[in-house]
Amino acid sequence: MNRRSESIFLRVGGFSTVSRVVSDFYTRVLADDVLRPYFRGIDMATQIDHQTKFVASLMGGPSSYTNEHLQRVHARLGIDDHSFDQMTLVFRETLEDHGLDETDIGDVMREISARRPSIIATR
């Protein structure tokens, strides 16, 4: 099978790898002065579980989230462009540190960027 015909999700090792990446990502998020305030009072175990499924879907895995769902869950947070950009920077660094290749990272980051309008606060 051609490596590129297999999903990123399968190439990286499925949910076990995605879960490790997401756990590491949230360790970094909670240490970041820009991002930490968004997670005050949040059950992080539940957050990591939801985000693992979301990231899996971005990688071609079995979960999916609609833009409407993303809008609904992020609407109350008031996420601005700067915070979104900081989140994508931290996420990219996390993917790099977990050994994903640049092509896969680019694909995942494009998927995240495409969802920007559903995640940042409307003006």
Secondary structure, 3 states (H helix, E strand, C coil): CCHHHCCHHHHHCCHHHHHHHHHHHHHHHHCCCCCHHHHCCCCHHHHHHHHHHHHHHHCCCCCCCCHHHHHHHHHHHCCCHHHHHHHHHHHHHHHHHCCCCHHHHHHHHHHHHHCHHHHCCCC
